[in-house]
Amino acid sequence: MSTKAAKPILPPDLVDYLDFLWLEKGLSENSRQAYRRDLLQLHQWLQEQSVSLRELERHHLQSFLAWRTEQGYNARSMARLLSSVRGFYQWLLRMERISENPALLVESPKIGRALPKTLTEDDVDQLLNAPDVLTAIGMRDRAMLELLYACGLRVSELVGLELSRVNLRQGVLRIQGKGSKERLVPLGEDAIEWLERYFNEARPELMGGVAGDVLFPGRGGQCMTRQTFWHRIKKYSVIAGIDKPLSPHVLRHAFATHLLNHGADLRVVQMLLGHSDLSTTQIYTHVAQHRLQKLHARHHPRA
């Protein structure tokens, strides 16, 4: 007899909203699942109070947030959930399924904006040199790390890349980012060189004679998962002797920070990262400023 828990039954409003996020908003599956988790938790909590999603009032939502706080959720998680709830009830209002948005006047918790963790340029050099490029897998991983750092890609964008989106002659990648928005990102000479070597020396072996458009195949020529690449990068951080917390996203942060350190315009960095809002990119100016302050304190005689 199976002990596997049955999947919860979603209310029709929630099913329709998730379809809307997928079909009309173009959100990725990961983002859609995050909305699903938040709103399902609210639905299940309301069921215990004998209240439906459409019957929710402001005091219900405040009680739910208080319960979440007691469960140990931090301010950032609470703010994200409230954003999900506001969006859902705004959609219900637009569909004329409710008469007002009960989440509109509920204040978001105050959260401090943490500076993203980053690497020095020496750290990046050590990491890029960690894979054993005498093997096909090592050559693939070196090319992936070079591309990740040269282009500031999200890990989902990296592992999902297809051959048809790479133009070595023009030196650009065509990236499909969040919300199915496309952007062109320049490769740089080092990334082009390693991609060419990878195409010639490693990819045919990794594909094993299987035809496919996957740029960086895993087993059997299939697309590599984000989790697999995360484990690869953790392995290379150990080989490189980097004792800082390291993930694919940290290399994306390093890309942005190093560009700004060398004088890049903030709006250019915004376009390269695929941020829709400049305020999301502005956090990197604080990283660069923080680094300059540390250098000043270390080296200036009157610091």
C-alpha positions as CSV (number, residue, x, y, z in Angstrom):
1,M,0.0,0.0,0.0
2,S,1.5,3.4,-1.0
3,T,2.1,5.9,1.8
4,K,2.8,8.8,-0.7
5,A,0.7,11.8,0.2
6,A,-2.0,12.9,-2.2
7,K,-1.5,16.2,-4.0
8,P,-3.7,18.9,-2.6
9,I,-6.8,19.8,-4.6
10,L,-6.5,23.4,-5.7
11,P,-9.5,25.7,-5.8
12,P,-10.7,26.7,-9.3
13,D,-9.7,30.4,-8.8
14,L,-6.1,29.4,-8.0
15,V,-5.9,27.0,-10.9
16,D,-7.1,29.8,-13.2
17,Y,-4.6,32.2,-11.8
18,L,-1.7,29.9,-12.2
19,D,-2.8,29.3,-15.9
20,F,-2.9,33.1,-16.3
21,L,0.7,33.4,-14.9
22,W,1.9,30.7,-17.4
23,L,0.0,31.6,-20.5
24,E,-0.4,35.4,-20.4
25,K,2.3,36.7,-18.0
26,G,4.9,34.2,-19.4
27,L,6.4,33.4,-16.0
28,S,8.9,30.6,-15.8
29,E,7.8,27.3,-14.2
30,N,10.0,28.0,-11.2
31,S,8.3,31.4,-10.6
32,R,4.9,29.8,-11.1
33,Q,5.6,27.1,-8.5
34,A,6.7,29.8,-6.0
35,Y,3.3,31.5,-6.4
36,R,1.6,28.2,-6.1
37,R,3.3,27.4,-2.8
38,D,2.5,30.7,-1.3
39,L,-1.1,30.8,-2.3
40,L,-1.7,27.1,-1.5
41,Q,-0.4,27.7,2.1
42,L,-2.8,30.7,2.4
43,H,-5.7,28.5,1.1
44,Q,-4.9,25.7,3.5
45,W,-4.7,28.1,6.5
46,L,-8.0,29.7,5.5
47,Q,-9.7,26.2,5.2
48,E,-8.8,25.6,8.9
49,Q,-10.6,28.9,9.7
50,S,-13.6,27.8,7.5
51,V,-13.0,30.8,5.2
52,S,-12.7,30.6,1.4
53,L,-10.2,32.5,-0.7
54,R,-12.9,34.8,-2.0
55,E,-14.2,35.5,1.6
56,L,-10.7,36.6,2.8
57,E,-10.7,40.0,4.5
58,R,-7.9,42.2,5.7
59,H,-8.0,40.9,9.3
60,H,-7.8,37.3,8.0
61,L,-4.6,38.1,6.1
62,Q,-3.1,39.9,9.1
63,S,-3.8,36.8,11.2
64,F,-2.2,34.6,8.6
65,L,0.9,36.7,8.5
66,A,1.1,36.7,12.3
67,W,0.9,32.9,12.1
68,R,3.7,32.8,9.5
69,T,5.9,34.9,11.8
70,E,5.3,32.4,14.7
71,Q,6.4,29.6,12.3
72,G,9.8,31.4,11.9
73,Y,9.5,32.8,8.4
74,N,11.8,35.8,7.9
75,A,10.8,39.3,6.7
76,R,12.0,38.7,3.1
77,S,9.9,35.5,2.8
78,M,6.9,37.4,4.2
79,A,7.3,40.2,1.8
80,R,7.4,37.8,-1.1
81,L,4.3,36.0,0.0
82,L,2.4,39.3,0.4
83,S,3.4,40.2,-3.1
84,S,2.0,36.9,-4.4
85,V,-1.2,37.4,-2.5
86,R,-1.7,41.0,-3.7
87,G,-1.2,39.9,-7.3
88,F,-3.7,37.1,-6.9
89,Y,-6.4,39.3,-5.4
90,Q,-5.8,42.0,-7.9
91,W,-6.4,39.4,-10.7
92,L,-9.6,38.3,-8.9
93,L,-10.7,41.9,-8.8
94,R,-10.0,42.4,-12.5
95,M,-11.9,39.2,-13.3
96,E,-14.8,40.6,-11.2
97,R,-14.8,37.6,-8.9
98,I,-14.4,39.9,-5.8
99,S,-15.4,43.5,-5.2
100,E,-12.2,44.8,-3.5
101,N,-8.6,43.7,-2.9
102,P,-8.3,42.8,0.8
103,A,-4.5,42.7,0.5
104,L,-4.1,46.2,-0.8
105,L,-3.7,48.0,2.5
106,V,-1.7,45.4,4.4
107,E,1.8,46.8,4.8
108,S,4.9,44.8,3.8
109,P,7.5,44.1,6.4
110,K,10.5,46.3,6.4
111,I,13.6,44.4,5.1
112,G,17.1,45.5,4.8
113,R,18.7,44.9,1.4
114,A,21.7,42.6,1.9
115,L,24.7,43.1,-0.4
116,P,25.1,40.2,-2.8
117,K,28.1,37.9,-2.1
118,T,30.8,38.3,-4.7
119,L,34.2,37.1,-5.7
120,T,37.5,38.9,-6.4
121,E,38.9,38.8,-9.8
122,D,41.7,36.4,-8.5
123,D,39.0,34.1,-7.1
124,V,37.3,34.0,-10.5
125,D,40.7,33.2,-12.2
126,Q,41.3,30.3,-9.8
127,L,37.7,29.0,-10.3
128,L,38.0,29.1,-14.1
129,N,41.3,27.2,-14.0
130,A,39.9,24.4,-11.7
131,P,38.3,22.0,-14.3
132,D,40.6,19.4,-15.9
133,V,40.3,20.4,-19.6
134,L,42.0,17.2,-20.7
135,T,38.7,15.5,-20.2
136,A,35.5,16.1,-22.2
137,I,33.5,16.9,-19.0
138,G,36.2,19.2,-17.7
139,M,36.3,21.1,-21.1
140,R,32.5,21.4,-21.0
141,D,32.6,22.7,-17.4
142,R,35.4,25.2,-18.2
143,A,33.3,26.6,-21.2
144,M,30.3,26.8,-18.9
145,L,32.1,28.7,-16.2
146,E,33.7,31.1,-18.8
147,L,30.3,31.7,-20.3
148,L,28.6,32.3,-16.9
149,Y,31.2,34.9,-15.9
150,A,31.6,36.5,-19.3
151,C,27.9,37.0,-19.8
152,G,26.4,37.2,-16.3
153,L,23.8,34.5,-17.0
154,R,21.3,33.1,-14.7
155,V,22.0,29.3,-14.2
156,S,18.7,28.4,-15.8
157,E,19.7,30.5,-18.8
158,L,23.1,28.7,-19.0
159,V,21.9,25.1,-18.8
160,G,19.0,25.8,-21.1
161,L,21.2,27.3,-23.9
162,E,20.8,25.8,-27.4
163,L,23.3,25.9,-30.3
164,S,21.0,28.0,-32.3
165,R,21.3,30.9,-29.8
166,V,25.1,31.1,-30.1
167,N,26.7,33.2,-32.8
168,L,30.5,32.9,-32.5
169,R,31.1,34.9,-35.7
170,Q,29.3,37.9,-34.3
171,G,30.4,37.1,-30.7
172,V,26.9,37.2,-29.1
173,L,24.4,35.1,-27.3
174,R,20.7,35.4,-27.7
175,I,19.2,34.8,-24.3
176,Q,15.6,34.1,-23.4
177,G,15.3,35.4,-19.8
178,K,12.5,35.9,-17.3
179,G,9.1,36.6,-18.8
180,S,10.3,35.2,-22.1
181,K,12.2,38.4,-22.7
182,E,15.1,38.2,-25.1
183,R,18.4,40.0,-24.9
184,L,21.7,39.9,-26.8
185,V,24.8,39.5,-24.7
186,P,28.4,39.9,-26.0
187,L,30.6,36.9,-25.4
188,G,34.2,38.3,-25.1
189,E,37.4,36.8,-26.6
190,D,38.1,34.3,-23.8
191,A,34.6,32.9,-23.8
192,I,34.6,32.6,-27.7
193,E,38.0,30.8,-27.5
194,W,36.8,28.3,-24.9
195,L,33.5,27.7,-26.7
196,E,35.4,26.9,-30.0
197,R,37.7,24.5,-28.2
198,Y,34.7,22.9,-26.5
199,F,32.8,22.5,-29.8
200,N,35.8,20.9,-31.5
201,E,37.3,18.8,-28.7
202,A,34.5,17.8,-26.2
203,R,30.9,18.3,-27.3
204,P,30.8,15.5,-30.0
205,E,32.1,13.0,-27.4
206,L,29.5,14.1,-24.8
207,M,26.6,13.9,-27.3
208,G,27.7,10.3,-28.1
209,G,26.5,10.5,-31.7
210,V,23.0,11.7,-30.6
211,A,21.7,14.7,-32.7
212,G,20.5,17.6,-30.6
213,D,20.6,21.3,-30.1
214,V,21.6,21.3,-26.4
215,L,24.7,23.4,-26.0
216,F,26.0,21.8,-22.7
217,P,24.7,18.2,-22.6
218,G,24.6,16.1,-19.5
219,R,24.0,12.3,-19.6
220,G,22.8,10.9,-22.9
221,G,22.9,14.3,-24.7
222,Q,20.1,15.7,-22.5
223,C,19.9,19.2,-21.0
224,M,21.8,19.4,-17.7
225,T,19.8,20.3,-14.6
226,R,20.5,23.4,-12.5
227,Q,21.2,21.2,-9.5
228,T,23.9,19.2,-11.4
229,F,25.7,22.4,-12.4
230,W,25.4,23.7,-8.8
231,H,27.2,20.5,-7.6
232,R,29.9,21.0,-10.3
233,I,30.6,24.5,-9.3
234,K,30.8,23.5,-5.6
235,K,33.4,20.9,-6.6
236,Y,35.5,23.4,-8.4
237,S,35.4,25.9,-5.6
238,V,37.0,23.2,-3.4
239,I,39.7,22.5,-6.0
240,A,40.3,26.2,-6.4
241,G,40.6,26.7,-2.6
242,I,37.8,29.3,-2.4
243,D,36.4,29.2,1.1
244,K,33.6,31.7,0.4
245,P,30.0,30.4,-0.2
246,L,29.8,29.8,-3.9
247,S,26.9,29.2,-6.3
248,P,26.3,29.9,-10.0
249,H,24.5,33.1,-8.9
250,V,27.6,34.4,-7.1
251,L,29.4,34.4,-10.5
252,R,26.6,36.5,-11.9
253,H,27.1,38.9,-9.1
254,A,30.9,38.9,-9.8
255,F,30.2,39.7,-13.5
256,A,28.1,42.8,-12.5
257,T,30.4,44.0,-9.7
258,H,33.6,43.7,-11.8
259,L,32.0,45.5,-14.7
260,L,31.1,48.4,-12.4
261,N,34.5,48.4,-10.8
262,H,36.0,48.9,-14.3
263,G,33.8,51.8,-15.1
264,A,30.8,50.3,-16.9
265,D,27.5,52.3,-17.1
266,L,24.8,51.1,-14.7
267,R,22.2,50.9,-17.5
268,V,24.5,48.8,-19.7
269,V,24.9,46.4,-16.8
270,Q,21.1,46.4,-16.3
271,M,20.6,45.4,-20.0
272,L,23.2,42.7,-19.8
273,L,21.7,41.1,-16.7
274,G,18.2,41.3,-18.1
275,H,16.8,43.3,-15.2
276,S,13.5,45.0,-16.0
277,D,14.0,47.6,-13.2
278,L,17.1,49.7,-12.7
279,S,16.6,49.6,-9.0
280,T,17.4,45.8,-9.0
281,T,20.8,46.6,-10.6
282,Q,21.6,49.5,-8.3
283,I,22.5,47.1,-5.5
284,Y,25.7,46.4,-7.3
285,T,26.8,50.0,-7.0
286,H,26.8,49.5,-3.3
287,V,29.0,46.4,-3.7
288,A,31.5,48.5,-5.7
289,Q,31.3,51.3,-3.2
290,H,31.9,49.0,-0.3
291,R,34.9,47.5,-2.0
292,L,36.4,51.0,-2.6
293,Q,35.8,51.9,1.0
294,K,37.7,48.8,2.1
295,L,40.6,49.6,-0.3
296,H,40.7,53.2,1.0
297,A,40.7,52.1,4.6
298,R,43.5,49.6,3.9
299,H,45.8,51.8,1.9
300,H,45.3,55.5,2.6
301,P,47.7,56.9,5.3
302,R,44.9,59.0,6.9
303,A,42.1,56.4,6.6
